[in-house]
């Protein structure tokens, strides 16, 4: 898994923590705004995270 945050681009498959951080979901990056990333989880909607918490698959 590539954990370098600069390698993240739109439509990159990623793992993102949700809730208290012990549960992870998989999705595609929908948008990037500086340090903030929005991840599309498909039919479950989207989740906002920061670059340092998102991990590339």
LUMLUMDREN-2810 file (N, C-alpha, C; in Angstrom, 1 decimal):
<atoms>
<atom><aa>X</aa><ch>A</ch><at>N</at><xx>0.8</xx><yy>-1.2</yy><zz>0.0</zz></atom>
<atom><aa>X</aa><ch>A</ch><at>CA</at><xx>0.0</xx><yy>0.0</yy><zz>0.0</zz></atom>
<atom><aa>X</aa><ch>A</ch><at>C</at><xx>0.9</xx><yy>1.2</yy><zz>0.0</zz></atom>
<atom><aa>X</aa><ch>A</ch><at>N</at><xx>0.6</xx><yy>2.2</yy><zz>-0.9</zz></atom>
<atom><aa>X</aa><ch>A</ch><at>CA</at><xx>1.4</xx><yy>3.4</yy><zz>-1.0</zz></atom>
<atom><aa>X</aa><ch>A</ch><at>C</at><xx>0.8</xx><yy>4.4</yy><zz>0.0</zz></atom>
<atom><aa>X</aa><ch>A</ch><at>N</at><xx>1.5</xx><yy>4.8</yy><zz>1.0</zz></atom>
<atom><aa>X</aa><ch>A</ch><at>CA</at><xx>1.0</xx><yy>5.7</yy><zz>2.0</zz></atom>
<atom><aa>X</aa><ch>A</ch><at>C</at><xx>1.5</xx><yy>7.1</yy><zz>1.8</zz></atom>
<atom><aa>X</aa><ch>A</ch><at>N</at><xx>2.2</xx><yy>7.4</yy><zz>0.7</zz></atom>
<atom><aa>X</aa><ch>A</ch><at>CA</at><xx>2.7</xx><yy>8.8</yy><zz>0.5</zz></atom>
<atom><aa>X</aa><ch>A</ch><at>C</at><xx>1.5</xx><yy>9.7</yy><zz>0.1</zz></atom>
<atom><aa>X</aa><ch>A</ch><at>N</at><xx>1.1</xx><yy>10.7</yy><zz>0.9</zz></atom>
<atom><aa>X</aa><ch>A</ch><at>CA</at><xx>-0.1</xx><yy>11.5</yy><zz>0.6</zz></atom>
<atom><aa>X</aa><ch>A</ch><at>C</at><xx>0.0</xx><yy>12.3</yy><zz>-0.7</zz></atom>
<atom><aa>X</aa><ch>A</ch><at>N</at><xx>1.2</xx><yy>12.6</yy><zz>-1.3</zz></atom>
<atom><aa>X</aa><ch>A</ch><at>CA</at><xx>1.3</xx><yy>13.3</yy><zz>-2.5</zz></atom>
<atom><aa>X</aa><ch>A</ch><at>C</at><xx>0.9</xx><yy>12.5</yy><zz>-3.7</zz></atom>
<atom><aa>X</aa><ch>A</ch><at>N</at><xx>0.8</xx><yy>11.2</yy><zz>-3.6</zz></atom>
<atom><aa>X</aa><ch>A</ch><at>CA</at><xx>0.5</xx><yy>10.3</yy><zz>-4.7</zz></atom>
<atom><aa>X</aa><ch>A</ch><at>C</at><xx>-1.0</xx><yy>10.2</yy><zz>-4.9</zz></atom>
<atom><aa>X</aa><ch>A</ch><at>N</at><xx>-1.8</xx><yy>10.9</yy><zz>-4.1</zz></atom>
<atom><aa>X</aa><ch>A</ch><at>CA</at><xx>-3.3</xx><yy>10.8</yy><zz>-4.2</zz></atom>
<atom><aa>X</aa><ch>A</ch><at>C</at><xx>-3.8</xx><yy>11.7</yy><zz>-5.3</zz></atom>
<atom><aa>X</aa><ch>A</ch><at>N</at><xx>-4.6</xx><yy>11.2</yy><zz>-6.2</zz></atom>
<atom><aa>X</aa><ch>A</ch><at>CA</at><xx>-5.3</xx><yy>12.0</yy><zz>-7.2</zz></atom>
<atom><aa>X</aa><ch>A</ch><at>C</at><xx>-6.7</xx><yy>11.6</yy><zz>-7.3</zz></atom>
<atom><aa>X</aa><ch>A</ch><at>N</at><xx>-7.5</xx><yy>12.3</yy><zz>-8.1</zz></atom>
<atom><aa>X</aa><ch>A</ch><at>CA</at><xx>-8.9</xx><yy>12.0</yy><zz>-8.3</zz></atom>
<atom><aa>X</aa><ch>A</ch><at>C</at><xx>-9.0</xx><yy>10.6</yy><zz>-8.9</zz></atom>
<atom><aa>X</aa><ch>A</ch><at>N</at><xx>-10.0</xx><yy>9.8</yy><zz>-8.4</zz></atom>
<atom><aa>X</aa><ch>A</ch><at>CA</at><xx>-10.3</xx><yy>8.4</yy><zz>-8.8</zz></atom>
<atom><aa>X</aa><ch>A</ch><at>C</at><xx>-9.3</xx><yy>7.4</yy><zz>-8.3</zz></atom>
<atom><aa>X</aa><ch>A</ch><at>N</at><xx>-8.4</xx><yy>7.8</yy><zz>-7.4</zz></atom>
<atom><aa>X</aa><ch>A</ch><at>CA</at><xx>-7.5</xx><yy>6.8</yy><zz>-6.8</zz></atom>
<atom><aa>X</aa><ch>A</ch><at>C</at><xx>-8.3</xx><yy>6.0</yy><zz>-5.8</zz></atom>
<atom><aa>X</aa><ch>A</ch><at>N</at><xx>-8.1</xx><yy>4.6</yy><zz>-5.9</zz></atom>
<atom><aa>X</aa><ch>A</ch><at>CA</at><xx>-8.8</xx><yy>3.8</yy><zz>-4.9</zz></atom>
<atom><aa>X</aa><ch>A</ch><at>C</at><xx>-8.0</xx><yy>3.9</yy><zz>-3.5</zz></atom>
<atom><aa>X</aa><ch>A</ch><at>N</at><xx>-8.8</xx><yy>4.1</yy><zz>-2.5</zz></atom>
<atom><aa>X</aa><ch>A</ch><at>CA</at><xx>-8.2</xx><yy>4.3</yy><zz>-1.1</zz></atom>
<atom><aa>X</aa><ch>A</ch><at>C</at><xx>-9.0</xx><yy>3.6</yy><zz>0.0</zz></atom>
<atom><aa>X</aa><ch>A</ch><at>N</at><xx>-8.3</xx><yy>3.5</yy><zz>1.1</zz></atom>
<atom><aa>X</aa><ch>A</ch><at>CA</at><xx>-8.9</xx><yy>3.1</yy><zz>2.3</zz></atom>
<atom><aa>X</aa><ch>A</ch><at>C</at><xx>-9.0</xx><yy>4.3</yy><zz>3.3</zz></atom>
<atom><aa>X</aa><ch>A</ch><at>N</at><xx>-10.2</xx><yy>4.5</yy><zz>3.9</zz></atom>
<atom><aa>X</aa><ch>A</ch><at>CA</at><xx>-10.4</xx><yy>5.7</yy><zz>4.7</zz></atom>
<atom><aa>X</aa><ch>A</ch><at>C</at><xx>-11.0</xx><yy>5.2</yy><zz>6.0</zz></atom>
<atom><aa>X</aa><ch>A</ch><at>N</at><xx>-10.6</xx><yy>5.7</yy><zz>7.2</zz></atom>
<atom><aa>X</aa><ch>A</ch><at>CA</at><xx>-11.2</xx><yy>5.4</yy><zz>8.4</zz></atom>
<atom><aa>X</aa><ch>A</ch><at>C</at><xx>-12.5</xx><yy>6.2</yy><zz>8.6</zz></atom>
<atom><aa>X</aa><ch>A</ch><at>N</at><xx>-13.5</xx><yy>5.6</yy><zz>9.2</zz></atom>
<atom><aa>X</aa><ch>A</ch><at>CA</at><xx>-14.8</xx><yy>6.3</yy><zz>9.5</zz></atom>
<atom><aa>X</aa><ch>A</ch><at>C</at><xx>-15.1</xx><yy>6.1</yy><zz>10.9</zz></atom>
<atom><aa>X</aa><ch>A</ch><at>N</at><xx>-16.0</xx><yy>6.9</yy><zz>11.4</zz></atom>
<atom><aa>X</aa><ch>A</ch><at>CA</at><xx>-16.4</xx><yy>6.8</yy><zz>12.8</zz></atom>
<atom><aa>X</aa><ch>A</ch><at>C</at><xx>-15.3</xx><yy>7.1</yy><zz>13.8</zz></atom>
<atom><aa>X</aa><ch>A</ch><at>N</at><xx>-15.0</xx><yy>6.2</yy><zz>14.7</zz></atom>
<atom><aa>X</aa><ch>A</ch><at>CA</at><xx>-13.9</xx><yy>6.4</yy><zz>15.7</zz></atom>
<atom><aa>X</aa><ch>A</ch><at>C</at><xx>-12.6</xx><yy>6.0</yy><zz>15.1</zz></atom>
<atom><aa>X</aa><ch>A</ch><at>N</at><xx>-12.5</xx><yy>5.6</yy><zz>13.9</zz></atom>
<atom><aa>X</aa><ch>A</ch><at>CA</at><xx>-11.2</xx><yy>5.3</yy><zz>13.3</zz></atom>
<atom><aa>X</aa><ch>A</ch><at>C</at><xx>-10.8</xx><yy>3.8</yy><zz>13.3</zz></atom>
<atom><aa>X</aa><ch>A</ch><at>N</at><xx>-11.7</xx><yy>3.0</yy><zz>13.9</zz></atom>
<atom><aa>X</aa><ch>A</ch><at>CA</at><xx>-11.4</xx><yy>1.6</yy><zz>14.0</zz></atom>
<atom><aa>X</aa><ch>A</ch><at>C</at><xx>-12.0</xx><yy>0.8</yy><zz>12.8</zz></atom>
<atom><aa>X</aa><ch>A</ch><at>N</at><xx>-12.9</xx><yy>1.5</yy><zz>12.1</zz></atom>
<atom><aa>X</aa><ch>A</ch><at>CA</at><xx>-13.6</xx><yy>0.9</yy><zz>11.0</zz></atom>
<atom><aa>X</aa><ch>A</ch><at>C</at><xx>-13.1</xx><yy>1.6</yy><zz>9.7</zz></atom>
<atom><aa>X</aa><ch>A</ch><at>N</at><xx>-12.7</xx><yy>0.8</yy><zz>8.7</zz></atom>
<atom><aa>X</aa><ch>A</ch><at>CA</at><xx>-12.2</xx><yy>1.3</yy><zz>7.4</zz></atom>
<atom><aa>X</aa><ch>A</ch><at>C</at><xx>-13.2</xx><yy>1.0</yy><zz>6.3</zz></atom>
<atom><aa>X</aa><ch>A</ch><at>N</at><xx>-13.3</xx><yy>1.9</yy><zz>5.4</zz></atom>
<atom><aa>X</aa><ch>A</ch><at>CA</at><xx>-14.1</xx><yy>1.7</yy><zz>4.2</zz></atom>
<atom><aa>X</aa><ch>A</ch><at>C</at><xx>-13.2</xx><yy>1.9</yy><zz>3.0</zz></atom>
<atom><aa>X</aa><ch>A</ch><at>N</at><xx>-13.6</xx><yy>1.4</yy><zz>1.9</zz></atom>
<atom><aa>X</aa><ch>A</ch><at>CA</at><xx>-12.9</xx><yy>1.5</yy><zz>0.6</zz></atom>
<atom><aa>X</aa><ch>A</ch><at>C</at><xx>-13.7</xx><yy>2.3</yy><zz>-0.4</zz></atom>
<atom><aa>X</aa><ch>A</ch><at>N</at><xx>-13.0</xx><yy>3.2</yy><zz>-1.1</zz></atom>
<atom><aa>X</aa><ch>A</ch><at>CA</at><xx>-13.7</xx><yy>4.0</yy><zz>-2.1</zz></atom>
<atom><aa>X</aa><ch>A</ch><at>C</at><xx>-12.7</xx><yy>4.7</yy><zz>-3.0</zz></atom>
<atom><aa>X</aa><ch>A</ch><at>N</at><xx>-13.3</xx><yy>5.6</yy><zz>-3.8</zz></atom>
<atom><aa>X</aa><ch>A</ch><at>CA</at><xx>-12.4</xx><yy>6.4</yy><zz>-4.8</zz></atom>
<atom><aa>X</aa><ch>A</ch><at>C</at><xx>-12.4</xx><yy>7.8</yy><zz>-4.4</zz></atom>
<atom><aa>X</aa><ch>A</ch><at>N</at><xx>-11.3</xx><yy>8.5</yy><zz>-4.5</zz></atom>
<atom><aa>X</aa><ch>A</ch><at>CA</at><xx>-11.2</xx><yy>9.9</yy><zz>-4.2</zz></atom>
<atom><aa>X</aa><ch>A</ch><at>C</at><xx>-12.1</xx><yy>10.7</yy><zz>-5.2</zz></atom>
<atom><aa>X</aa><ch>A</ch><at>N</at><xx>-13.0</xx><yy>11.5</yy><zz>-4.7</zz></atom>
<atom><aa>X</aa><ch>A</ch><at>CA</at><xx>-14.0</xx><yy>12.3</yy><zz>-5.5</zz></atom>
<atom><aa>X</aa><ch>A</ch><at>C</at><xx>-13.4</xx><yy>13.7</yy><zz>-5.7</zz></atom>
<atom><aa>X</aa><ch>A</ch><at>N</at><xx>-12.8</xx><yy>14.3</yy><zz>-4.6</zz></atom>
<atom><aa>X</aa><ch>A</ch><at>CA</at><xx>-12.2</xx><yy>15.6</yy><zz>-4.7</zz></atom>
<atom><aa>X</aa><ch>A</ch><at>C</at><xx>-11.1</xx><yy>15.8</yy><zz>-3.7</zz></atom>
<atom><aa>X</aa><ch>A</ch><at>N</at><xx>-10.2</xx><yy>16.7</yy><zz>-4.1</zz></atom>
<atom><aa>X</aa><ch>A</ch><at>CA</at><xx>-9.1</xx><yy>17.0</yy><zz>-3.2</zz></atom>
<atom><aa>X</aa><ch>A</ch><at>C</at><xx>-9.1</xx><yy>18.6</yy><zz>-3.1</zz></atom>
<atom><aa>X</aa><ch>A</ch><at>N</at><xx>-9.1</xx><yy>19.1</yy><zz>-1.8</zz></atom>
<atom><aa>X</aa><ch>A</ch><at>CA</at><xx>-9.0</xx><yy>20.5</yy><zz>-1.6</zz></atom>
<atom><aa>X</aa><ch>A</ch><at>C</at><xx>-7.9</xx><yy>20.7</yy><zz>-0.6</zz></atom>
<atom><aa>X</aa><ch>A</ch><at>N</at><xx>-6.7</xx><yy>21.0</yy><zz>-1.0</zz></atom>
<atom><aa>X</aa><ch>A</ch><at>CA</at><xx>-5.6</xx><yy>21.1</yy><zz>-0.1</zz></atom>
<atom><aa>X</aa><ch>A</ch><at>C</at><xx>-5.3</xx><yy>19.9</yy><zz>0.7</zz></atom>
<atom><aa>X</aa><ch>A</ch><at>N</at><xx>-5.5</xx><yy>19.9</yy><zz>2.0</zz></atom>
<atom><aa>X</aa><ch>A</ch><at>CA</at><xx>-5.3</xx><yy>18.8</yy><zz>2.9</zz></atom>
<atom><aa>X</aa><ch>A</ch><at>C</at><xx>-6.6</xx><yy>17.9</yy><zz>3.1</zz></atom>
<atom><aa>X</aa><ch>A</ch><at>N</at><xx>-7.7</xx><yy>18.4</yy><zz>2.6</zz></atom>
<atom><aa>X</aa><ch>A</ch><at>CA</at><xx>-9.0</xx><yy>17.7</yy><zz>2.7</zz></atom>
<atom><aa>X</aa><ch>A</ch><at>C</at><xx>-9.3</xx><yy>16.9</yy><zz>1.5</zz></atom>
<atom><aa>X</aa><ch>A</ch><at>N</at><xx>-9.8</xx><yy>15.7</yy><zz>1.7</zz></atom>
<atom><aa>X</aa><ch>A</ch><at>CA</at><xx>-10.1</xx><yy>14.7</yy><zz>0.7</zz></atom>
<atom><aa>X</aa><ch>A</ch><at>C</at><xx>-11.5</xx><yy>14.2</yy><zz>0.9</zz></atom>
<atom><aa>X</aa><ch>A</ch><at>N</at><xx>-12.3</xx><yy>14.2</yy><zz>-0.2</zz></atom>
<atom><aa>X</aa><ch>A</ch><at>CA</at><xx>-13.6</xx><yy>13.6</yy><zz>-0.1</zz></atom>
<atom><aa>X</aa><ch>A</ch><at>C</at><xx>-13.6</xx><yy>12.3</yy><zz>-0.9</zz></atom>
<atom><aa>X</aa><ch>A</ch><at>N</at><xx>-14.0</xx><yy>11.2</yy><zz>-0.2</zz></atom>
<atom><aa>X</aa><ch>A</ch><at>CA</at><xx>-14.0</xx><yy>9.8</yy><zz>-0.8</zz></atom>
<atom><aa>X</aa><ch>A</ch><at>C</at><xx>-15.4</xx><yy>9.4</yy><zz>-1.1</zz></atom>
<atom><aa>X</aa><ch>A</ch><at>N</at><xx>-15.6</xx><yy>8.9</yy><zz>-2.3</zz></atom>
<atom><aa>X</aa><ch>A</ch><at>CA</at><xx>-16.9</xx><yy>8.3</yy><zz>-2.7</zz></atom>
<atom><aa>X</aa><ch>A</ch><at>C</at><xx>-16.9</xx><yy>6.9</yy><zz>-2.3</zz></atom>
<atom><aa>X</aa><ch>A</ch><at>N</at><xx>-17.9</xx><yy>6.5</yy><zz>-1.5</zz></atom>
<atom><aa>X</aa><ch>A</ch><at>CA</at><xx>-18.1</xx><yy>5.2</yy><zz>-1.0</zz></atom>
<atom><aa>X</aa><ch>A</ch><at>C</at><xx>-19.1</xx><yy>4.4</yy><zz>-1.8</zz></atom>
<atom><aa>X</aa><ch>A</ch><at>N</at><xx>-19.4</xx><yy>4.9</yy><zz>-3.0</zz></atom>
<atom><aa>X</aa><ch>A</ch><at>CA</at><xx>-20.5</xx><yy>4.2</yy><zz>-3.8</zz></atom>
<atom><aa>X</aa><ch>A</ch><at>C</at><xx>-21.8</xx><yy>4.6</yy><zz>-3.4</zz></atom>
<atom><aa>X</aa><ch>A</ch><at>N</at><xx>-22.7</xx><yy>3.5</yy><zz>-3.2</zz></atom>
<atom><aa>X</aa><ch>A</ch><at>CA</at><xx>-24.1</xx><yy>3.7</yy><zz>-2.8</zz></atom>
<atom><aa>X</aa><ch>A</ch><at>C</at><xx>-24.2</xx><yy>4.2</yy><zz>-1.3</zz></atom>
<atom><aa>X</aa><ch>A</ch><at>N</at><xx>-23.1</xx><yy>4.2</yy><zz>-0.6</zz></atom>
<atom><aa>X</aa><ch>A</ch><at>CA</at><xx>-23.1</xx><yy>4.7</yy><zz>0.8</zz></atom>
<atom><aa>X</aa><ch>A</ch><at>C</at><xx>-22.8</xx><yy>6.2</yy><zz>0.9</zz></atom>
<atom><aa>X</aa><ch>A</ch><at>N</at><xx>-22.6</xx><yy>6.8</yy><zz>-0.2</zz></atom>
<atom><aa>X</aa><ch>A</ch><at>CA</at><xx>-22.4</xx><yy>8.3</yy><zz>-0.2</zz></atom>
<atom><aa>X</aa><ch>A</ch><at>C</at><xx>-20.9</xx><yy>8.6</yy><zz>-0.2</zz></atom>
<atom><aa>X</aa><ch>A</ch><at>N</at><xx>-20.6</xx><yy>9.7</yy><zz>0.5</zz></atom>
<atom><aa>X</aa><ch>A</ch><at>CA</at><xx>-19.2</xx><yy>10.2</yy><zz>0.6</zz></atom>
<atom><aa>X</aa><ch>A</ch><at>C</at><xx>-18.8</xx><yy>10.4</yy><zz>2.0</zz></atom>
<atom><aa>X</aa><ch>A</ch><at>N</at><xx>-17.5</xx><yy>10.5</yy><zz>2.2</zz></atom>
<atom><aa>X</aa><ch>A</ch><at>CA</at><xx>-16.9</xx><yy>10.7</yy><zz>3.6</zz></atom>
<atom><aa>X</aa><ch>A</ch><at>C</at><xx>-15.8</xx><yy>11.7</yy><zz>3.4</zz></atom>
<atom><aa>X</aa><ch>A</ch><at>N</at><xx>-15.6</xx><yy>12.7</yy><zz>4.3</zz></atom>
<atom><aa>X</aa><ch>A</ch><at>CA</at><xx>-14.6</xx><yy>13.6</yy><zz>4.2</zz></atom>
<atom><aa>X</aa><ch>A</ch><at>C</at><xx>-13.4</xx><yy>13.2</yy><zz>5.2</zz></atom>
<atom><aa>X</aa><ch>A</ch><at>N</at><xx>-12.2</xx><yy>13.4</yy><zz>4.7</zz></atom>
<atom><aa>X</aa><ch>A</ch><at>CA</at><xx>-11.0</xx><yy>13.0</yy><zz>5.6</zz></atom>
<atom><aa>X</aa><ch>A</ch><at>C</at><xx>-9.9</xx><yy>13.9</yy><zz>5.2</zz></atom>
<atom><aa>X</aa><ch>A</ch><at>N</at><xx>-8.8</xx><yy>13.8</yy><zz>5.9</zz></atom>
<atom><aa>X</aa><ch>A</ch><at>CA</at><xx>-7.6</xx><yy>14.5</yy><zz>5.6</zz></atom>
<atom><aa>X</aa><ch>A</ch><at>C</at><xx>-6.6</xx><yy>13.6</yy><zz>4.9</zz></atom>
<atom><aa>X</aa><ch>A</ch><at>N</at><xx>-5.7</xx><yy>14.2</yy><zz>4.2</zz></atom>
<atom><aa>X</aa><ch>A</ch><at>CA</at><xx>-4.7</xx><yy>13.4</yy><zz>3.4</zz></atom>
<atom><aa>X</aa><ch>A</ch><at>C</at><xx>-4.0</xx><yy>12.4</yy><zz>4.3</zz></atom>
<atom><aa>X</aa><ch>A</ch><at>N</at><xx>-3.6</xx><yy>12.8</yy><zz>5.5</zz></atom>
<atom><aa>X</aa><ch>A</ch><at>CA</at><xx>-2.8</xx><yy>11.9</yy><zz>6.3</zz></atom>
<atom><aa>X</aa><ch>A</ch><at>C</at><xx>-3.6</xx><yy>10.7</yy><zz>6.8</zz></atom>
<atom><aa>X</aa><ch>A</ch><at>N</at><xx>-4.9</xx><yy>10.7</yy><zz>6.8</zz></atom>
<atom><aa>X</aa><ch>A</ch><at>CA</at><xx>-5.7</xx><yy>9.5</yy><zz>7.2</zz></atom>
<atom><aa>X</aa><ch>A</ch><at>C</at><xx>-6.1</xx><yy>8.6</yy><zz>6.1</zz></atom>
<atom><aa>X</aa><ch>A</ch><at>N</at><xx>-6.0</xx><yy>9.0</yy><zz>4.8</zz></atom>
<atom><aa>X</aa><ch>A</ch><at>CA</at><xx>-6.4</xx><yy>8.2</yy><zz>3.7</zz></atom>
<atom><aa>X</aa><ch>A</ch><at>C</at><xx>-5.2</xx><yy>7.4</yy><zz>3.2</zz></atom>
<atom><aa>X</aa><ch>A</ch><at>N</at><xx>-5.4</xx><yy>6.2</yy><zz>2.9</zz></atom>
<atom><aa>X</aa><ch>A</ch><at>CA</at><xx>-4.3</xx><yy>5.3</yy><zz>2.4</zz></atom>
<atom><aa>X</aa><ch>A</ch><at>C</at><xx>-4.6</xx><yy>4.7</yy><zz>1.0</zz></atom>
<atom><aa>X</aa><ch>A</ch><at>N</at><xx>-3.7</xx><yy>4.9</yy><zz>0.1</zz></atom>
<atom><aa>X</aa><ch>A</ch><at>CA</at><xx>-3.9</xx><yy>4.4</yy><zz>-1.2</zz></atom>
<atom><aa>X</aa><ch>A</ch><at>C</at><xx>-3.8</xx><yy>2.9</yy><zz>-1.2</zz></atom>
<atom><aa>X</aa><ch>A</ch><at>N</at><xx>-4.6</xx><yy>2.3</yy><zz>-2.1</zz></atom>
<atom><aa>X</aa><ch>A</ch><at>CA</at><xx>-4.6</xx><yy>0.8</yy><zz>-2.2</zz></atom>
<atom><aa>X</aa><ch>A</ch><at>C</at><xx>-3.6</xx><yy>0.4</yy><zz>-3.2</zz></atom>
</atoms>
